[in-house]
């Protein structure tokens, strides 16, 4: 399909720079199986679901992957010390990351950069577009701990261009159920709306909660530069689903109960795992690219935020409910003051039925 089919005009004032407070006060637009729209708030989610429904969360934890480093002055010319902005985007090994840096022109292979007294890295395999390799002096959990102590939340570019991250973002840009070692360089933002009160109400409603892990990469923010979807190279992300979780989801499907992914990352993991309509592939790197015409084998619904024009995520939601319906839903959201992107409002989308 032509990428231009997924374009729409989004006013600048529709982009959220801070989350709703409290989290569950965010608006929620429901799109029914028949393409009908109703307006709600996230705290209404339990009433929109039914007993036996299964909500699947991505419990990945966001790494404070936005860092500032110093490249010391070179001994033979080249000026003094240089301050470098670093956004880690892909872990390559226990002590190697790829990162987007600015100004990349002030770095070359072999340069050493310093983040703190105890954390430094050597530049290797510098590529175009400000993409460089960083080989750190620490590895594994020690490296993760040092990054957490030094870095800031990796706010998406459309927020970072407007303001710097601050202490509020440390809490705001993390789900209340995040677990394990911090490894994602972007939040699974649909989950940012959940609160203990919402979980309590879901439990009372008889909604089953399941968790998986997909480490979100910075590729989720990369624009689609090709003119046709078939020419777009999709980024890769690692996911893991426990055998116990897979078994419970497969049992629910066999019983005819609905599976609802919380966020496009949970959806990507579930649909990547599918073998003959069951969750079977439990650990993998996924490059799944979902566009209109794609089939959904596991999920029946999706809770997700509002996405960028011409993005792979807008293509994904259009595949679920239909492009015309999604364009109409977004137009309604803009007209009614819904807030877009990572800190914005939410939607509950049900797979279109003929």
HUNOR-V648807 format. One record per residue. SS is DSSP state (H for helix, E for strand, L for the rest). Layout:
# HUNOR-V648807
SS
SS
This chain:
# HUNOR-V648807
L
E
H
H
H
H
L
L
L
L
L
H
H
H
E
L
L
L
L
L
L
L
H
H
H
L
E
E
E
E
E
L
L
L
L
L
E
E
E
E
E
H
H
H
H
H
H
H
L
L
L
L
L
E
E
E
E
E
L
L
L
E
L
L
L
E
E
E
E
E
E
L
L
L
L
L
L
L
L
L
L
E
E
E
E
E
E
E
E
E
E
L
L
L
L
E
E
E
E
E
E
E
L
H
H
H
L
L
L
L
L
E
E
E
L
L
L
L
L
E
E
E
E
E
L
L
L
H
H
H
E
E
E
E
E
E
L
L
L
H
H
H
H
H
H
H
H
H
H
H
L
E
L
L
L
L
H
H
H
H
L
L
L
L
L
L
H
H
H
H
H
H
L
L
L
L
L
L
L
L
L
L
L
E
L
L
L
L
H
H
H
H
H
L
L
H
H
H
H
H
H
H
H
H
H
L
L
E
E
E
E
E
E
E
L
L
L
H
H
H
H
L
L
L
L
L
L
E
H
H
H
L
L
L
L
L
E
E
E
E
L
L
H
H
H
H
H
H
H
H
H
H
H
H
L
L
L
L
E
E
E
E
L
H
H
H
H
H
H
H
H
H
L
E
E
L
L
E
E
L
L
L
E
E
E
E
L
L
L
L
L
L
L
L
L
L
L
L
L
L
E
E
E
E
E
L
L
L
L
L
L
H
H
H
H
H
H
H
H
H
H
L
H
H
H
H
H
H
H
H
H
H
H
H
H
L
L
L
L
E
L
L
L
L
L
E
E
E
E
E
L
L
L
L
